[in-house]
Amino acid sequence: MPGRPGRHEVKYVELEQAKARAEELRKVIERNNRLYYEQDAPELEDYQYDELTRELKALEAEYPQLVTADSPTQKVGGAPSGRFPKVTHQVKMESLQDAFSFEELREFDRRVRAEGVQPLYVVEVKIDGLSVSLEYENGRFVRGSTRGDGVVGEDVTANLATIADIPKELKNAPAFLEVRGEVYMPHAAFEKLVEEQELGDKQPFKNPRNAAAGSLRQKDSRITAGRGLSIFVFNIQQLRGGPEITSHRASLDYVKSLGFPVSPRYNTYTDIEAAIGEIEAIGQSRGQLSFDMDGAVIKVDDFSQRALLGSTSKFPRWAIAYKYPPEEKPTTLLEVDVTVGRTGVLTPTAVFEPVQLAGTTVSRAILHNQDFIDQMGIRLGDTILVRKAGDIIPEVVSVVRHARPDEAPFRLPDTCPSCGAPAVRLEGEAALRCVNPECPAQTLRNIIHFASRAAMDIDGLGKAVAAQLVEKGYVKSAADIYDLTVEQLLTLDKFKQKSADNLWNAIQASKSNNLDKLLFGLGIRNIGDKAAALLAEHFGSMEALAAADEEAISAIDGFGGIMAQSVVAFFARQGTADLLARLRAAGVNMTWQGEEKTDKLAGMTIVVTGTLATLSRAEAEALIVKNGGKASGSVSKKTAYVLAGEAAGSKLTKAQQLGVPVLTEQEFLAMLQ
């Protein structure tokens, strides 16, 4: 029999296990950091991310030898994405240490007092949005940037300038002012955006924070302008030529006097228990707020005391953020409501006994698809646990108790609830789909998609107008839009002569759109706007594309078999030929009008990395494709060149390791001359 391991051997085993777990946690956290900060699409809920981060911190505290310089516990935020020019912050934009219990707040208070500080605390609401810097020279807004990694962010001045709550001119302004704030999306704006995305069968944002970040980091500032963003300013970063300010509360009062919106609730307290009481009160009122918040912040008010307390490499020692736990409640599932989307997908929605969550009454939540229902074993009458993801979107967390354990889980119908046609599950898909192209439930969403900005861009033909046109029977397909008369438009609610004329003119103007806009507007499954552009450019006309087979379409670089099958199936579908004939007869353009390609980069795969001096990454990649090359996102032995700008990073390193030639921007442009 082998002997029991000795004490040192046990410690060694424990250290190895801790090391493996720490490495695993870092990978998961870093991946979510990239998704959260750089792509605005995290996979984890905030509380799940917080739990993993706390576990990693605990491991590193117990085993200090495991701490690495690149650990997410040692860094702030995420790296700039490269979509915008970089901005180096003169004053570091630090993040805050999180607390998840009141005892952690009391420990924070003990640490502050241990430094000889008798603090006055300011407690304010923690807005859940995207942190930005705003700079003003002599009262004029000159630059706005994201936090990035705290030291280097992105210049998003043009997008920030579209936010109505950000002053563009300050009265009685100092010579120079830099403030820090949090850009957020109010609940009403978020719900409107999600509704529009769902109507267009687009993947909706998960929560207002992601929506705000995704909206602010658009290359087209017109998109940002239409998203209804707002801001709260919560800090002065730099101030020159203005009044002497010595405390945080005084700074909030000052920026408020200049016209900046600030936290709607900020009060001072001399002891930690009173501050905790205010945090509890904020938590109880969070459901009544018109914006998303995920906690409350305690800050030492006096700036001289802050200077004494200082900062760690990541956090200030004079502030801490309390994070509220997600609120979950049990309820009874009454029924499952099944609706039909634009592409025919059947979407099940749980209807349950109403419960109060985050201050509002909730009675419905999306169940996604049959696989989701089967995994949870959801049956009618079950007691289910529900919550609001991001305090906004209701979701079913789990089944607490089955009402009838011997029954099978709920099954989606095998016929469309709208038209009665078969509902089928196609190979490789999780969703059931109505395959009837004339299904009335799909008509409205098809019309909204066809008229949307990314498709035919018919200004004035939004959701409300489309609903009226369908309800009155004026429009049953996209071709009917071009038969509309001014007289018909005048019968619509709130339409006068000018609005009717404007919409009719917008419809006529859309006839001259390029072929890719029409292809995207037709709503071919699995074909987004970029794929539509590739099809239009490659085949040149609707007739040529309609005659192409799967092999010819799959030959397009970037196309797979499923995409090719979807295109062929669309043109083979009953009704497509008639639809296209009517559009052609109405004068809708059916040919590609773009620039002709060259073969200067034919056969070359080129990777763009870093920040270029005159071209954005998208512009450089467009030039590669236009000149016959392939723009790739990863470096391999098959890569012909890497086009590298400033801060090129790991792709440049890999190119050097593989011996792949590296081009400067000037060398790249010279190749195209």
C-alpha positions as CSV (number, residue, x, y, z in Angstrom):
1,M,0.0,0.0,0.0
2,P,1.4,3.4,-0.9
3,G,2.0,5.7,2.1
4,R,-0.1,8.8,2.6
5,P,1.4,12.0,1.0
6,G,3.5,14.1,3.3
7,R,2.6,17.7,4.3
8,H,4.9,19.3,1.7
9,E,3.6,16.9,-1.0
10,V,0.0,17.9,-0.2
11,K,0.9,21.6,-0.5
12,Y,2.5,20.9,-3.8
13,V,-0.6,19.1,-5.2
14,E,-2.8,22.0,-3.9
15,L,-0.5,24.5,-5.6
16,E,-0.6,22.7,-8.9
17,Q,-4.4,22.5,-8.7
18,A,-4.6,26.2,-7.9
19,K,-2.3,27.0,-10.8
20,A,-4.4,25.0,-13.2
21,R,-7.6,26.6,-12.0
22,A,-6.1,30.1,-12.1
23,E,-5.0,29.6,-15.7
24,E,-8.5,28.3,-16.6
25,L,-10.2,31.3,-15.0
26,R,-7.8,33.8,-16.7
27,K,-8.7,32.4,-20.1
28,V,-12.5,32.6,-19.5
29,I,-12.2,36.1,-18.0
30,E,-9.9,37.4,-20.7
31,R,-12.2,36.0,-23.4
32,N,-15.2,37.8,-21.8
33,N,-13.1,41.0,-21.4
34,R,-12.5,41.0,-25.2
35,L,-16.1,40.3,-25.9
36,Y,-17.3,42.9,-23.4
37,Y,-14.9,45.8,-24.0
38,E,-14.0,45.3,-27.7
39,Q,-17.0,43.6,-29.3
40,D,-19.8,44.7,-26.9
41,A,-21.1,41.1,-26.9
42,P,-20.2,39.3,-23.6
43,E,-21.2,35.7,-23.1
44,L,-21.4,35.9,-19.3
45,E,-23.9,37.8,-17.2
46,D,-22.3,40.4,-14.9
47,Y,-22.9,38.3,-11.8
48,Q,-21.3,35.3,-13.4
49,Y,-18.2,37.3,-14.5
50,D,-18.0,38.8,-11.0
51,E,-18.0,35.3,-9.4
52,L,-15.2,34.1,-11.6
53,T,-13.2,37.3,-11.0
54,R,-13.6,36.9,-7.2
55,E,-12.5,33.3,-7.4
56,L,-9.3,34.3,-9.3
57,K,-8.6,37.1,-6.8
58,A,-9.0,34.6,-3.9
59,L,-6.6,32.1,-5.5
60,E,-4.0,34.8,-6.2
61,A,-4.3,36.1,-2.6
62,E,-3.8,32.6,-1.2
63,Y,-1.0,31.8,-3.7
64,P,0.8,35.1,-4.5
65,Q,3.3,33.3,-6.6
66,L,0.5,32.7,-9.2
67,V,0.0,36.4,-9.9
68,T,1.1,37.3,-13.4
69,A,1.6,40.8,-14.8
70,D,-1.0,40.1,-17.5
71,S,-3.6,38.7,-15.2
72,P,-7.0,40.4,-15.6
73,T,-6.9,41.2,-11.9
74,Q,-4.0,43.5,-12.6
75,K,-5.4,45.3,-15.6
76,V,-8.1,47.9,-16.3
77,G,-10.8,47.6,-19.0
78,G,-10.0,46.3,-22.5
79,A,-7.6,47.2,-25.3
80,P,-8.8,49.8,-27.9
81,S,-10.4,48.0,-30.9
82,G,-8.4,49.7,-33.7
83,R,-11.6,51.0,-35.3
84,F,-10.9,54.5,-34.2
85,P,-7.8,56.7,-33.7
86,K,-6.1,56.2,-30.3
87,V,-6.1,58.7,-27.5
88,T,-3.6,58.6,-24.6
89,H,-5.3,59.8,-21.4
90,Q,-3.3,62.4,-19.5
91,V,-5.1,61.3,-16.3
92,K,-5.5,57.5,-16.0
93,M,-9.1,56.4,-16.1
94,E,-9.1,53.9,-13.2
95,S,-11.7,51.2,-12.5
96,L,-13.2,50.6,-9.1
97,Q,-12.7,47.8,-6.6
98,D,-16.0,45.8,-6.4
99,A,-17.7,44.7,-3.1
100,F,-20.5,42.1,-2.9
101,S,-21.3,42.3,0.8
102,F,-21.7,45.0,3.4
103,E,-18.9,43.5,5.4
104,E,-16.5,44.3,2.5
105,L,-17.7,47.9,2.7
106,R,-16.9,47.9,6.5
107,E,-13.5,46.5,5.8
108,F,-12.9,49.3,3.2
109,D,-13.8,51.8,5.9
110,R,-11.4,50.2,8.3
111,R,-8.6,50.4,5.8
112,V,-9.3,54.1,5.1
113,R,-9.3,55.0,8.8
114,A,-6.2,52.9,9.4
115,E,-4.3,55.5,7.3
116,G,-5.3,58.3,9.8
117,V,-8.2,59.6,7.6
118,Q,-11.5,60.7,9.1
119,P,-13.6,60.5,5.9
120,L,-16.7,62.1,4.7
121,Y,-18.2,59.7,2.2
122,V,-20.1,60.5,-1.0
123,V,-22.5,57.8,-2.1
124,E,-23.9,57.9,-5.6
125,V,-25.6,55.6,-8.1
126,K,-23.3,53.4,-10.3
127,I,-24.5,53.7,-13.9
128,D,-24.0,50.7,-16.1
129,G,-22.7,52.1,-19.3
130,L,-19.5,52.9,-21.2
131,S,-17.0,55.2,-19.5
132,V,-15.8,58.2,-21.6
133,S,-13.7,61.3,-21.3
134,L,-15.0,64.7,-22.6
135,E,-12.5,67.6,-23.2
136,Y,-13.3,71.3,-23.5
137,E,-11.1,74.2,-24.5
138,N,-12.5,77.6,-23.6
139,G,-15.9,76.1,-23.2
140,R,-16.0,74.3,-26.6
141,F,-16.2,70.5,-26.9
142,V,-13.1,69.4,-28.7
143,R,-12.6,65.7,-28.1
144,G,-14.3,62.7,-26.6
145,S,-12.8,59.3,-26.1
146,T,-13.5,55.9,-24.5
147,R,-11.7,54.6,-21.5
148,G,-10.0,51.6,-23.3
149,D,-7.5,50.1,-21.0
150,G,-7.4,53.2,-18.7
151,V,-4.3,54.7,-20.4
152,V,-5.2,54.5,-24.1
153,G,-8.7,54.8,-25.5
154,E,-10.5,55.5,-28.8
155,D,-11.4,58.9,-30.3
156,V,-15.2,58.9,-30.7
157,T,-15.7,62.6,-30.8
158,A,-18.1,62.6,-33.8
159,N,-20.4,60.0,-32.1
160,L,-20.4,61.7,-28.7
161,A,-21.3,65.0,-30.4
162,T,-24.6,63.4,-31.4
163,I,-25.7,62.9,-27.8
164,A,-28.1,65.7,-26.9
165,D,-27.2,65.6,-23.2
166,I,-23.5,66.4,-23.8
167,P,-23.1,70.2,-23.9
168,K,-21.2,71.4,-27.0
169,E,-20.6,74.9,-25.5
170,L,-20.1,75.8,-21.8
171,K,-21.0,79.1,-20.3
172,N,-18.6,80.6,-17.8
173,A,-16.2,77.9,-18.7
174,P,-12.6,77.4,-17.5
175,A,-9.7,77.5,-20.0
176,F,-9.5,73.7,-20.1
177,L,-11.8,71.1,-18.6
178,E,-11.7,67.3,-18.9
179,V,-14.6,65.4,-17.3
180,R,-15.3,61.7,-17.1
181,G,-18.8,60.3,-17.5
182,E,-20.8,57.2,-18.3
183,V,-22.7,57.0,-21.6
184,Y,-25.8,54.9,-21.2
185,M,-29.0,53.9,-23.0
186,P,-32.2,54.7,-21.2
187,H,-34.7,51.9,-20.8
188,A,-37.2,53.3,-23.2
189,A,-34.6,53.7,-25.9
190,F,-33.3,50.2,-25.3
191,E,-36.7,48.6,-25.5
192,K,-37.4,50.5,-28.7
193,L,-34.1,49.3,-30.2
194,V,-34.6,45.7,-29.2
195,E,-38.1,45.7,-30.7
196,E,-36.7,47.1,-34.0
197,Q,-34.0,44.4,-34.0
198,E,-36.5,41.6,-33.3
199,L,-38.8,42.8,-36.0
200,G,-35.9,42.8,-38.4
201,D,-34.9,39.3,-37.2
202,K,-31.5,40.7,-36.0
203,Q,-29.8,39.5,-32.9
204,P,-30.9,42.0,-30.2
205,F,-28.5,43.5,-27.7
206,K,-28.5,41.6,-24.4
207,N,-28.7,44.7,-22.1
208,P,-28.5,48.5,-22.2
209,R,-24.8,48.5,-21.5
210,N,-23.9,46.5,-24.5
211,A,-26.4,48.5,-26.6
212,A,-24.8,51.8,-25.4
213,A,-21.3,50.6,-26.2
214,G,-22.2,49.2,-29.6
215,S,-24.0,52.4,-30.5
216,L,-21.2,54.7,-29.4
217,R,-18.6,52.7,-31.4
218,Q,-20.3,53.0,-34.8
219,K,-18.2,54.2,-37.8
220,D,-21.4,56.0,-39.0
221,S,-22.3,58.7,-36.4
222,R,-25.9,58.8,-37.9
223,I,-26.5,55.4,-36.4
224,T,-25.3,56.6,-33.0
225,A,-27.5,59.7,-33.3
226,G,-30.6,57.5,-33.7
227,R,-30.0,55.4,-30.6
228,G,-31.2,57.8,-27.9
229,L,-28.0,57.7,-25.8
230,S,-27.5,59.8,-22.7
231,I,-24.7,60.5,-20.2
232,F,-24.0,61.2,-16.5
233,V,-20.8,63.0,-15.6
234,F,-19.2,61.9,-12.4
235,N,-15.7,63.2,-12.2
236,I,-13.3,66.1,-13.1
237,Q,-10.2,64.7,-14.6
238,Q,-8.4,68.0,-15.4
239,L,-9.2,71.6,-14.7
240,R,-7.2,74.7,-15.7
241,G,-8.2,78.3,-15.4
242,G,-11.3,77.6,-13.2
243,P,-12.2,77.7,-9.6
244,E,-10.3,75.8,-6.9
245,I,-12.2,72.6,-6.0
246,T,-11.2,70.5,-3.1
247,S,-13.9,67.9,-2.8
248,H,-15.9,65.5,-4.9
249,R,-19.3,66.8,-3.9
250,A,-18.1,70.3,-4.8
251,S,-16.9,69.0,-8.2
252,L,-20.3,67.5,-9.0
253,D,-22.0,70.7,-8.0
254,Y,-19.6,72.6,-10.3
255,V,-20.0,70.4,-13.4
256,K,-23.8,70.5,-12.8
257,S,-23.7,74.3,-12.9
258,L,-21.9,74.1,-16.2
259,G,-24.8,72.2,-17.8
260,F,-23.6,68.5,-17.4
261,P,-26.1,65.9,-16.2
262,V,-24.8,64.3,-13.0
263,S,-26.0,61.4,-10.9
264,P,-29.6,62.0,-9.8
265,R,-28.7,61.0,-6.3
266,Y,-25.5,61.9,-4.4
267,N,-25.3,62.4,-0.6
268,T,-22.6,62.6,2.1
269,Y,-22.2,60.5,5.2
270,T,-19.7,60.6,8.1
271,D,-19.9,56.9,9.0
272,I,-20.0,53.7,7.0
273,E,-23.3,52.4,8.5
274,A,-25.1,55.5,7.3
275,A,-23.5,55.0,3.8
276,I,-24.7,51.4,3.8
277,G,-28.2,52.5,4.6
278,E,-28.1,54.8,1.6
279,I,-26.9,51.9,-0.6
280,E,-29.8,49.8,0.6
281,A,-32.2,52.7,-0.2
282,I,-30.8,53.0,-3.7
283,G,-31.2,49.3,-4.2
284,Q,-34.9,49.4,-3.2
285,S,-35.5,52.3,-5.7
286,R,-33.6,50.8,-8.6
287,G,-36.7,49.5,-10.3
288,Q,-38.1,53.1,-10.6
289,L,-35.1,54.4,-12.4
290,S,-35.3,55.1,-16.1
291,F,-31.7,53.8,-16.7
292,D,-29.7,50.7,-15.9
293,M,-27.5,50.7,-12.8
294,D,-25.6,47.8,-11.3
295,G,-24.6,49.2,-7.9
296,A,-23.7,52.1,-5.8
297,V,-20.3,53.8,-5.2
298,I,-18.7,55.0,-2.0
299,K,-16.0,57.7,-2.4
300,V,-13.9,59.7,0.0
301,D,-15.0,63.3,-0.5
302,D,-11.9,65.3,0.3
303,F,-9.3,65.4,-2.5
304,S,-6.3,65.8,-0.1
305,Q,-7.4,62.7,1.7
306,R,-7.6,60.9,-1.6
307,A,-4.0,61.9,-2.4
308,L,-2.9,60.5,1.0
309,L,-4.7,57.2,0.3
310,G,-3.4,56.8,-3.3
311,S,-4.1,53.9,-5.7
312,T,-3.0,50.4,-6.4
313,S,-1.9,49.5,-10.0
314,K,-5.6,49.0,-10.8
315,F,-7.9,50.7,-8.2
316,P,-8.0,53.9,-6.2
317,R,-7.9,53.2,-2.5
318,W,-10.4,55.9,-1.8
319,A,-13.4,54.4,-3.5
320,I,-15.3,51.1,-3.7
321,A,-18.3,50.0,-5.7
322,Y,-21.0,47.8,-4.2
323,K,-22.6,45.4,-6.7
324,Y,-26.3,44.4,-6.2
325,P,-27.0,40.7,-6.6
326,P,-29.5,39.7,-9.4
327,E,-33.1,39.4,-8.2
328,E,-34.7,36.0,-8.9
329,K,-38.3,35.0,-8.1
330,P,-40.4,31.8,-8.6
331,T,-43.7,31.8,-10.5
332,T,-46.0,29.5,-12.3
333,L,-45.9,28.9,-16.0
334,L,-49.4,29.3,-17.4
335,E,-48.9,28.8,-21.1
336,V,-46.4,29.0,-24.0
337,D,-47.2,31.6,-26.7
338,V,-45.8,30.8,-30.1
339,T,-45.2,33.6,-32.7
340,V,-43.7,33.7,-36.2
341,G,-40.8,36.0,-37.2
342,R,-39.8,37.5,-40.6
343,T,-38.0,34.4,-41.7
344,G,-40.7,32.1,-40.5
345,V,-39.0,31.1,-37.2
346,L,-41.4,30.0,-34.5
347,T,-40.5,31.7,-31.3
348,P,-41.9,30.3,-28.0
349,T,-42.6,32.8,-25.1
350,A,-43.3,31.7,-21.6
351,V,-46.5,33.3,-20.1
352,F,-46.4,33.1,-16.3
353,E,-48.1,34.5,-13.1
354,P,-46.9,38.1,-12.9
355,V,-44.0,38.9,-10.5
356,Q,-42.3,42.1,-9.5
357,L,-38.6,42.1,-10.7
358,A,-36.4,45.2,-10.5
359,G,-39.4,47.4,-9.8
360,T,-41.6,46.3,-12.7
361,T,-44.3,43.7,-13.3
362,V,-43.0,40.8,-15.5
363,S,-45.3,38.1,-17.0
364,R,-43.5,36.9,-20.2
365,A,-40.0,35.6,-21.2
366,I,-38.5,34.2,-24.4
367,L,-37.9,30.4,-24.4
368,H,-35.8,30.5,-27.6
369,N,-36.4,27.1,-29.1
370,Q,-37.4,23.4,-28.5
371,D,-33.8,22.5,-27.4
372,F,-33.9,25.2,-24.7
373,I,-37.3,23.8,-23.5
374,D,-36.1,20.2,-23.5
375,Q,-32.9,21.0,-21.6
376,M,-34.9,22.5,-18.8
377,G,-37.7,20.0,-19.1
378,I,-40.3,22.8,-19.1
379,R,-44.0,21.7,-18.7
380,L,-47.1,23.8,-18.4
381,G,-47.9,24.4,-14.7
382,D,-44.3,24.2,-13.6
383,T,-42.8,26.4,-11.0
384,I,-40.0,28.3,-12.8
385,L,-37.4,30.7,-11.5
386,V,-37.2,34.0,-13.5
387,R,-35.0,37.1,-13.4
388,K,-34.2,40.1,-15.5
389,A,-31.0,39.8,-17.5
390,G,-29.2,43.1,-16.9
391,D,-32.3,44.2,-14.9
392,I,-34.1,44.6,-18.3
393,I,-34.9,41.5,-20.3
394,P,-36.9,38.8,-18.5
395,E,-35.5,35.2,-18.7
396,V,-36.3,31.8,-17.3
397,V,-33.4,30.6,-15.2
398,S,-34.5,27.1,-14.2
399,V,-37.4,24.9,-13.3
400,V,-37.9,24.8,-9.5
401,R,-40.6,22.1,-9.5
402,H,-42.5,20.1,-12.2
403,A,-46.3,20.2,-11.9
404,R,-46.6,16.9,-13.7
405,P,-43.2,15.1,-13.6
406,D,-44.5,12.1,-15.7
407,E,-45.4,14.3,-18.7
408,A,-43.1,15.1,-21.5
409,P,-41.8,18.7,-21.9
410,F,-43.9,21.2,-23.9
411,R,-43.7,20.7,-27.7
412,L,-43.8,23.4,-30.3
413,P,-46.5,22.8,-32.9
414,D,-45.6,21.1,-36.2
415,T,-47.8,23.6,-38.1
416,C,-47.5,27.4,-38.4
417,P,-49.8,29.1,-35.9
418,S,-50.4,31.9,-38.4
419,C,-51.1,30.1,-41.7
420,G,-51.3,26.4,-40.9
421,A,-48.4,25.4,-43.2
422,P,-45.9,22.8,-42.0
423,A,-43.3,24.0,-39.5
424,V,-40.0,22.1,-40.1
425,R,-36.6,22.0,-38.5
426,L,-34.0,22.3,-41.2
427,E,-30.7,20.5,-41.0
428,G,-28.2,22.4,-38.8
429,E,-30.8,24.7,-37.2
430,A,-32.2,24.7,-33.7
431,A,-35.4,26.6,-34.7
432,L,-38.6,25.4,-36.2
433,R,-39.6,27.4,-39.3
434,C,-42.7,28.0,-41.4
435,V,-41.7,27.4,-45.0
436,N,-44.8,29.2,-46.5
437,P,-43.5,32.3,-48.3
438,E,-47.0,33.8,-48.3
439,C,-47.4,33.4,-44.5
440,P,-49.2,36.6,-43.3
441,A,-47.2,36.7,-40.0
442,Q,-44.0,37.2,-42.0
443,T,-45.3,39.9,-44.3
444,L,-45.0,42.9,-41.9
445,R,-41.5,42.0,-40.9
446,N,-40.5,41.4,-44.5
447,I,-41.7,44.9,-45.4
448,I,-39.9,46.5,-42.5
449,H,-36.7,44.8,-43.4
450,F,-37.0,45.7,-47.1
451,A,-37.4,49.4,-46.3
452,S,-34.7,49.5,-43.6
453,R,-31.6,51.7,-44.0
454,A,-29.3,48.7,-44.6
455,A,-31.6,47.5,-47.4
456,M,-33.6,49.8,-49.7
457,D,-33.4,52.7,-47.3
458,I,-36.9,54.1,-47.8
459,D,-37.0,57.0,-45.5
460,G,-40.4,57.3,-43.7
461,L,-41.4,53.7,-44.2
462,G,-40.8,52.5,-40.6
463,K,-42.5,50.0,-38.5
464,A,-45.7,52.0,-37.7
465,V,-46.2,53.0,-41.4
466,A,-45.5,49.5,-42.6
467,A,-48.1,48.1,-40.1
468,Q,-50.8,50.5,-41.5
469,L,-49.9,49.6,-45.1
470,V,-50.2,45.8,-44.4
471,E,-53.3,46.3,-42.2
472,K,-55.1,48.3,-45.0
473,G,-54.2,45.6,-47.5
474,Y,-52.2,48.0,-49.7
475,V,-48.9,46.0,-49.3
476,K,-48.6,42.2,-49.3
477,S,-45.1,42.0,-50.8
478,A,-42.1,44.3,-51.5
479,A,-43.3,44.8,-55.0
480,D,-46.6,46.4,-53.8
481,I,-44.6,49.2,-52.3
482,Y,-43.8,50.5,-55.8
483,D,-47.5,50.5,-56.7
484,L,-48.5,52.8,-53.8
485,T,-50.1,56.1,-54.8
486,V,-50.0,59.5,-52.9
487,E,-53.8,59.1,-52.5
488,Q,-53.3,55.8,-50.7
489,L,-50.6,57.3,-48.5
490,L,-52.9,60.2,-47.5
491,T,-55.3,57.7,-45.9
492,L,-52.6,56.7,-43.3
493,D,-52.8,58.0,-39.8
494,K,-51.1,61.3,-39.2
495,F,-50.2,61.7,-42.9
496,K,-50.7,65.1,-44.6
497,Q,-49.8,66.1,-48.2
498,K,-46.1,66.8,-47.4
499,S,-45.5,63.5,-45.5
500,A,-47.2,61.6,-48.3
501,D,-45.2,63.3,-51.0
502,N,-42.0,62.7,-49.1
503,L,-42.6,59.0,-48.7
504,W,-43.6,58.6,-52.3
505,N,-40.5,60.4,-53.4
506,A,-38.4,58.2,-51.1
507,I,-39.9,55.1,-52.7
508,Q,-39.1,56.4,-56.2
509,A,-35.5,57.2,-55.2
510,S,-35.0,53.7,-53.8
511,K,-35.4,52.3,-57.4
512,S,-31.9,53.5,-58.3
513,N,-30.2,51.7,-55.3
514,N,-27.3,49.4,-56.1
515,L,-28.0,45.7,-56.6
516,D,-26.5,44.7,-53.2
517,K,-29.1,46.8,-51.4
518,L,-31.9,45.0,-53.2
519,L,-30.5,41.6,-52.6
520,F,-30.2,42.3,-48.9
521,G,-33.7,43.7,-48.8
522,L,-35.1,40.5,-50.3
523,G,-34.3,38.8,-47.0
524,I,-32.6,35.7,-48.4
525,R,-31.8,33.4,-45.5
526,N,-28.2,33.4,-44.3
527,I,-27.3,36.4,-46.5
528,G,-26.4,39.6,-44.7
529,D,-25.4,42.9,-46.2
530,K,-21.8,42.0,-46.8
531,A,-22.7,38.7,-48.4
532,A,-25.2,40.5,-50.6
533,A,-22.5,42.9,-51.8
534,L,-20.2,40.0,-52.7
535,L,-23.0,38.3,-54.7
536,A,-23.8,41.6,-56.5
537,E,-20.2,42.3,-57.3
538,H,-19.4,38.8,-58.4
539,F,-22.4,38.1,-60.7
540,G,-23.1,41.7,-61.8
541,S,-26.9,41.3,-62.3
542,M,-29.9,39.7,-60.8
543,E,-30.4,37.5,-64.0
544,A,-26.9,36.1,-63.7
545,L,-27.2,35.3,-60.0
546,A,-30.7,33.7,-60.5
547,A,-29.1,31.4,-63.1
548,A,-26.1,30.4,-60.9
549,D,-25.9,27.0,-59.3
550,E,-24.5,26.1,-55.8
551,E,-21.0,25.4,-57.2
552,A,-20.7,28.8,-58.9
553,I,-21.9,30.6,-55.8
554,S,-19.7,28.6,-53.4
555,A,-16.7,29.6,-55.5
556,I,-17.0,33.1,-54.1
557,D,-14.3,33.6,-51.5
558,G,-16.0,33.7,-48.1
559,F,-19.1,31.7,-49.1
560,G,-20.0,28.3,-47.7
561,G,-22.3,25.6,-48.8
562,I,-25.2,26.7,-46.6
563,M,-25.1,30.2,-48.0
564,A,-25.0,28.9,-51.5
565,Q,-27.9,26.6,-50.9
566,S,-30.0,29.5,-49.4
567,V,-29.5,31.6,-52.5
568,V,-30.4,28.8,-54.9
569,A,-33.4,27.9,-52.8
570,F,-34.6,31.5,-52.8
571,F,-34.6,31.7,-56.6
572,A,-36.2,28.3,-57.0
573,R,-39.0,29.2,-54.6
574,Q,-42.5,29.6,-55.9
575,G,-43.3,33.3,-56.2
576,T,-39.7,34.7,-56.5
577,A,-39.8,35.0,-60.3
578,D,-43.0,36.9,-60.1
579,L,-41.7,39.2,-57.4
580,L,-38.6,40.0,-59.3
581,A,-40.6,40.6,-62.5
582,R,-42.8,43.1,-60.8
583,L,-39.8,44.9,-59.2
584,R,-38.1,45.0,-62.6
585,A,-41.3,46.4,-64.2
586,A,-41.5,49.1,-61.5
587,G,-38.0,50.3,-62.5
588,V,-36.0,48.9,-59.6
589,N,-32.4,48.6,-60.6
590,M,-31.2,45.0,-61.1
591,T,-27.5,45.5,-61.9
592,W,-24.3,46.1,-60.0
593,Q,-23.0,49.6,-60.3
594,G,-19.8,49.4,-58.4
595,E,-16.3,49.9,-59.5
596,E,-14.6,47.2,-61.5
597,K,-12.1,45.0,-59.8
598,T,-8.4,44.8,-60.8
599,D,-6.1,41.8,-60.5
600,K,-3.2,43.6,-58.9
601,L,-3.5,41.5,-55.7
602,A,-4.9,38.4,-57.4
603,G,-4.2,35.2,-55.4
604,M,-2.9,37.1,-52.4
605,T,-4.1,36.8,-48.9
606,I,-3.4,39.9,-46.8
607,V,-3.9,40.5,-43.1
608,V,-4.4,44.1,-41.9
609,T,-3.3,44.8,-38.3
610,G,-2.6,47.8,-36.1
611,T,-3.6,51.4,-36.8
612,L,-2.8,52.8,-40.3
613,A,-2.1,56.5,-40.8
614,T,-4.6,57.3,-43.6
615,L,-6.8,54.2,-44.0
616,S,-9.2,52.5,-41.5
617,R,-8.9,48.7,-41.4
618,A,-12.2,48.4,-43.2
619,E,-11.0,50.7,-46.0
620,A,-7.7,48.8,-46.4
621,E,-9.6,45.5,-46.6
622,A,-12.0,46.9,-49.1
623,L,-9.0,47.9,-51.3
624,I,-7.6,44.4,-51.0
625,V,-10.8,42.8,-52.2
626,K,-11.3,45.5,-54.9
627,N,-7.9,44.6,-56.3
628,G,-8.5,40.9,-56.4
629,G,-7.0,39.8,-53.1
630,K,-8.4,38.2,-50.0
631,A,-8.6,40.1,-46.7
632,S,-8.1,37.7,-43.8
633,G,-8.2,38.1,-40.0
634,S,-5.5,35.6,-39.1
635,V,-1.9,35.0,-40.1
636,S,-0.8,31.6,-41.5
637,K,1.9,30.2,-43.8
638,K,-0.5,30.9,-46.7
639,T,-0.6,34.6,-45.9
640,A,1.1,36.6,-48.7
641,Y,1.6,39.8,-46.7
642,V,0.8,41.5,-43.4
643,L,-0.1,45.2,-43.7
644,A,1.0,46.6,-40.3
645,G,0.3,49.9,-38.7
646,E,1.1,51.2,-35.2
647,A,0.6,48.9,-32.2
648,A,0.3,45.9,-34.6
649,G,0.6,43.4,-31.7
650,S,0.4,39.6,-31.9
651,K,-0.4,39.3,-35.7
652,L,2.8,41.1,-36.5
653,T,4.8,38.9,-34.2
654,K,3.3,35.8,-35.7
655,A,4.1,37.1,-39.2
656,Q,7.8,37.6,-38.2
657,Q,7.9,34.1,-36.7
658,L,6.5,32.6,-39.9
659,G,8.7,34.7,-42.2
660,V,5.6,36.4,-43.8
661,P,6.6,39.7,-45.5
662,V,5.3,42.8,-43.7
663,L,4.1,45.9,-45.6
664,T,3.9,49.5,-44.5
665,E,0.9,51.5,-45.6
666,Q,3.0,53.4,-48.1
667,E,4.3,50.1,-49.7
668,F,0.8,48.7,-49.8
669,L,-0.6,51.8,-51.6
670,A,2.4,51.7,-54.0
671,M,1.4,48.1,-55.0
672,L,-2.0,49.5,-56.1
673,Q,-0.7,52.3,-58.3
